[in-house]
């Protein structure tokens, strides 16, 4: 579980996203960061028993900085209003898929997969889906997966309007071959953030996602 003070800090940061306020509340930030890191480590320790690829991670390897990169953004707010963690044994900048947890009051979610892979990796994943669609469909049709995620995210911004070159209309995997990202996400109610079952629920969600991540990473390998 996360402490109520961590959620409170993020809510207040959203209202006061400026350096003077942040500097004046740095102790609260450090406490919130330590709290979130403790949660992340608990997830690693528990889910690492299911997925050895993340078992040697430590929390600081997974956490994202709270400072925003504003160089190319119209929004010059200096800080993110969330705390995020990416669980990937090969590192946060890896070409392989992994798990993600996003803590932001009112907009929290968890899940993972592989977001916007480079053309080389994207081509390999599509090829594997085409060759082994029965196996892929079995993964995303599994009861645990559907209960937690419903389906892979097929938002318009991550989907081509036409099939990529080399694939013909009528392909059984057509709807998935059009994807540019392969992620599955589920929202987290604010009440769950401070629940004693948060680690348990997070690990269960990651377990449901693990076969998809294995499929993605095997495709790339």
C-alpha positions as CSV (number, residue, x, y, z in Angstrom):
1,X,0.0,0.0,0.0
2,X,1.0,3.6,-0.4
3,X,0.7,6.2,2.4
4,X,-2.1,8.7,2.2
5,X,0.6,11.4,2.6
6,X,2.0,10.3,-0.8
7,X,-1.3,10.7,-2.5
8,X,-1.8,14.1,-0.8
9,X,1.6,15.3,-1.9
10,X,0.8,14.5,-5.6
11,X,-2.5,16.2,-5.3
12,X,-0.9,19.4,-3.9
13,X,1.9,19.3,-6.4
14,X,-0.7,19.4,-9.2
15,X,-2.1,22.6,-7.7
16,X,1.3,24.1,-7.1
17,X,3.5,23.0,-10.0
18,X,6.4,25.4,-9.5
19,X,9.9,25.3,-8.1
20,X,9.4,27.6,-5.0
21,X,6.6,25.4,-3.8
22,X,8.5,22.2,-4.5
23,X,11.6,23.4,-2.8
24,X,9.5,24.4,0.3
25,X,8.0,20.9,0.3
26,X,11.1,18.9,-0.5
27,X,10.9,16.8,2.7
28,X,7.3,15.8,1.7
29,X,8.6,14.8,-1.7
30,X,11.5,12.7,-0.4
31,X,9.1,10.9,2.0
32,X,6.6,10.3,-0.9
33,X,9.5,9.1,-3.2
34,X,10.7,6.7,-0.5
35,X,7.2,5.4,0.1
36,X,6.7,4.7,-3.6
37,X,10.1,3.1,-3.9
38,X,9.2,0.8,-1.0
39,X,6.0,-0.3,-2.9
40,X,8.0,-0.8,-6.1
41,X,10.5,-3.0,-4.3
42,X,7.7,-5.1,-2.8
43,X,6.3,-5.7,-6.2
44,X,9.7,-6.7,-7.6
45,X,10.3,-9.1,-4.7
46,X,6.9,-10.8,-5.1
47,X,6.5,-10.8,-8.9
48,X,10.2,-11.6,-9.4
49,X,9.3,-15.1,-8.2
50,X,6.9,-15.4,-11.2
51,X,9.2,-13.6,-13.7
52,X,12.9,-14.1,-13.0
53,X,13.8,-11.5,-15.6
54,X,12.9,-8.8,-13.1
55,X,14.0,-10.5,-9.9
56,X,17.4,-8.8,-9.6
57,X,16.0,-5.3,-10.1
58,X,16.1,-2.8,-7.3
59,X,13.5,0.0,-7.0
60,X,15.8,2.9,-8.1
61,X,16.4,1.1,-11.4
62,X,12.6,1.3,-12.2
63,X,11.7,4.8,-11.0
64,X,11.3,7.8,-13.3
65,X,12.5,11.2,-12.4
66,X,9.8,13.7,-11.3
67,X,11.4,16.5,-13.3
68,X,9.8,17.1,-16.7
69,X,11.8,17.6,-19.9
70,X,10.3,20.9,-21.0
71,X,12.7,21.7,-23.9
72,X,10.2,20.8,-26.6
73,X,7.0,21.3,-24.7
74,X,4.6,24.2,-24.7
75,X,3.7,23.2,-21.1
76,X,6.6,24.5,-19.0
77,X,5.4,23.0,-15.7
78,X,8.7,21.8,-14.1
79,X,7.4,18.6,-12.5
80,X,5.4,15.5,-13.3
81,X,2.2,15.1,-11.2
82,X,2.7,11.3,-11.0
83,X,5.1,8.7,-9.9
84,X,5.9,6.0,-12.4
85,X,7.9,2.8,-12.4
86,X,8.9,0.6,-15.3
87,X,9.8,-3.0,-14.5
88,X,12.2,-4.3,-17.2
89,X,15.2,-6.6,-16.4
90,X,17.1,-5.0,-19.4
91,X,16.5,-1.5,-18.2
92,X,14.1,1.4,-18.6
93,X,15.4,2.2,-22.1
94,X,15.4,-1.4,-23.3
95,X,13.9,-2.5,-26.7
96,X,12.1,-5.2,-24.8
97,X,8.7,-5.2,-23.2
98,X,8.0,-4.8,-19.5
99,X,5.5,-3.8,-16.8
100,X,4.5,-0.3,-15.8
101,X,2.8,1.3,-12.8
102,X,1.5,4.9,-12.9
103,X,0.5,6.6,-9.7
104,X,-1.5,9.8,-10.3
105,X,-4.6,10.6,-8.2
106,X,-7.6,10.2,-10.4
107,X,-5.6,8.8,-13.3
108,X,-3.6,5.9,-12.0
109,X,-3.2,2.7,-14.1
110,X,-0.9,-0.3,-14.5
111,X,-0.1,-2.8,-17.2
112,X,2.7,-2.8,-19.7
113,X,3.8,-4.4,-22.9
114,X,5.9,-2.4,-25.5
115,X,5.1,1.2,-26.4
116,X,5.9,2.5,-29.9
117,X,8.8,0.1,-30.7
118,X,11.3,1.1,-33.4
119,X,10.6,-0.2,-36.9
120,X,12.9,-3.2,-36.6
121,X,11.3,-4.5,-33.4
122,X,7.8,-3.6,-34.6
123,X,8.3,-5.7,-37.8
124,X,9.5,-8.7,-35.8
125,X,6.4,-8.6,-33.5
126,X,4.0,-8.3,-36.4
127,X,5.7,-11.1,-38.1
128,X,5.4,-13.3,-35.0
129,X,1.7,-12.4,-34.7
130,X,1.1,-13.4,-38.3
131,X,3.0,-16.7,-38.0
132,X,1.7,-17.7,-34.6
133,X,-1.7,-15.9,-34.4
134,X,-3.3,-18.9,-32.7
135,X,-0.8,-18.6,-29.9
136,X,-1.2,-14.9,-29.7
137,X,-5.0,-15.0,-29.7
138,X,-4.9,-17.6,-26.9
139,X,-2.8,-15.2,-24.8
140,X,-5.1,-12.3,-25.2
141,X,-8.2,-14.4,-24.9
142,X,-7.1,-16.0,-21.6
143,X,-9.6,-15.5,-18.8
144,X,-7.1,-13.7,-16.5
145,X,-6.0,-11.4,-19.2
146,X,-9.5,-10.5,-20.3
147,X,-10.7,-10.0,-16.7
148,X,-7.9,-7.5,-16.0
149,X,-7.3,-5.8,-19.3
150,X,-10.2,-6.7,-21.7
151,X,-7.9,-6.4,-24.7
152,X,-4.7,-4.9,-26.0
153,X,-5.1,-1.1,-26.3
154,X,-6.3,-0.2,-29.8
155,X,-6.6,3.6,-29.5
156,X,-6.5,5.4,-32.8
157,X,-3.2,7.1,-32.1
158,X,-1.5,3.7,-31.9
159,X,-3.3,2.1,-34.8
160,X,-2.7,2.3,-38.6
161,X,-5.7,2.9,-40.8
162,X,-4.4,0.4,-43.3
163,X,-2.5,-2.9,-43.0
164,X,1.3,-2.5,-43.1
165,X,3.1,-3.4,-46.3
166,X,3.4,-7.2,-46.8
167,X,0.0,-8.1,-45.3
168,X,-3.2,-8.6,-47.2
169,X,-6.8,-7.7,-46.2
170,X,-8.6,-10.6,-44.7
171,X,-5.7,-11.7,-42.6
172,X,-7.1,-13.2,-39.4
173,X,-4.7,-11.1,-37.4
174,X,-5.6,-7.9,-39.3
175,X,-6.7,-5.8,-36.3
176,X,-3.5,-6.5,-34.4
177,X,-1.1,-6.2,-37.3
178,X,-2.2,-2.6,-37.6
179,X,-1.0,-1.8,-34.1
180,X,2.0,0.5,-33.6
181,X,2.1,-0.3,-29.8
182,X,1.4,-3.5,-28.0
183,X,0.2,-2.5,-24.5
184,X,-2.5,-3.5,-22.1
185,X,-3.6,-1.2,-19.3
186,X,-6.1,-1.2,-16.5
187,X,-7.2,1.7,-14.3
188,X,-6.6,1.9,-10.6
189,X,-9.2,3.5,-8.4
190,X,-7.8,6.0,-5.8
191,X,-9.1,3.8,-3.0
192,X,-6.8,1.0,-4.2
193,X,-3.7,3.1,-3.9
194,X,-3.8,3.1,-0.1
195,X,-5.3,-0.4,0.2
196,X,-3.2,-3.1,2.0
197,X,-3.9,-5.2,-1.1
198,X,-2.2,-2.9,-3.6
199,X,0.9,-5.1,-4.0
200,X,-1.2,-8.2,-4.3
201,X,-3.5,-6.6,-7.0
202,X,-0.5,-5.3,-8.9
203,X,1.3,-8.6,-8.9
204,X,-1.9,-10.3,-10.1
205,X,-2.3,-7.8,-12.9
206,X,1.4,-8.4,-13.9
207,X,0.9,-12.1,-13.8
208,X,-2.0,-11.8,-16.3
209,X,0.2,-9.7,-18.6
210,X,3.3,-11.9,-18.4
211,X,2.4,-14.3,-21.3
212,X,2.0,-11.3,-23.6
213,X,5.3,-9.8,-22.6
214,X,7.0,-13.2,-23.1
215,X,5.5,-13.4,-26.6
216,X,6.7,-9.8,-27.4
217,X,10.2,-10.4,-26.1
218,X,10.6,-13.8,-27.8
219,X,9.5,-12.1,-31.1
220,X,12.3,-9.5,-30.7
221,X,14.9,-12.0,-29.6
